[in-house]
Amino acid sequence: MSDTTRVAGTRLPAPGLYAVTPDEADTARLIAQVTQVVAGRPALLQYRSKLDSAAVREAQARAILAICRSAGVPLIINDDLRLALAIGADGVHLGRDDGDPAQARAALGATGIVGVTCYDEWARAQAGVMAGADYVAFGAMFVSPTKPHAVRAPLALLRRARLELGVPVAAIGGITLDNVDAVIAAGADFPAVISDVFLASDPAARVRSFAAKF
């Protein structure tokens, strides 16, 4: 794990921006983007890729891990526990069909971060916490350019999770600098953002602008 300030009682850093990579087959372009984003010091970075080539995904993830390590930013791998273990990432984020959080917790041990996507499903969030997840993520909070047809999750879920689950809360889906205040006010510790950061003209400055919200 990276040596960063942490939320008391968890393996996570203090609340802040959760930057998530876009799908990008051009590894050189992706690494250049990640370098700029990490320069702004997000709280977490997630490598998310739906590319078919496992070899390309691993090469990208290893390069990104080196960037994150140099900056002290924890790297989370989306949907792929095998890859997270292979490169020694800080943790894994699991969707509905991406494996058992309890198995991920066992595989990553006491120091690894496990996050679960809960969509708009309260029962899934409860089950994730029981399985050992470090954080739960709800979304889409707003219309998302990455997943335009995703089910919307109400802000009330963030408030309820903050009060009842005892773990940090992430939120994703259409979050921008213009609407993130509502998400944070509702209880999100880690607003997760792809487009509004990676497509910004100055990604590092955009990350710092999000950080200022905390």
Buried (B, 14 or more C-beta within 10 A) or exposed (E): BBEBEBBEEBBBBBBBBBBBBBEBEEBEEBBEBBBBBBBBBBBBBBBBBEEEEEEBBBBBBBBBBEBBBEBEBBBBBBBBBEBBBBBEBBBBBBBEEBBEBBBBBEBBEEEBBBBBBBBBBBEBBBBBBEBBBBBBBBBBBBEBEBBEEBEBBEBEBBBBBBEEBEBBBBBBBBBBBEEBEBBBEBBBBBBBBBBBBBEBEEBBEBBBBBBEBB
